[in-house]
Amino acid sequence: MGGLAAAGAFDDAFAWWALLVALILTWVSGLDYARLAPGVLRAKPGTQGRSGSLAGSPAVRQRLS
């Protein structure tokens, strides 16, 4: 966005707002990952944790057995 704004494709104000939205979405995504990752990493194979890991799916159970 910064490069396109520097080239004149966008107004500088639009580029700053777009980058701010991208920054906020990145933070939200990172916080969600940090919240869910410990539960996924602690889940035992063959069980499905609260985070919806695929360890409890029939295809994964078949591969593990």
TADA-V750644 format. One record per pair of residues at least 24 apart in sequence whose C-alpha atoms are under 10 Angstrom apart, sorted by the first residue. I is the first residue (numbers start at 1). GAP is how many residues later the second one is. D is the distance in whole Angstrom. If there is no record, write none. Layout:
{{I & GAP & D} {I & GAP & D}}
This chain:
none
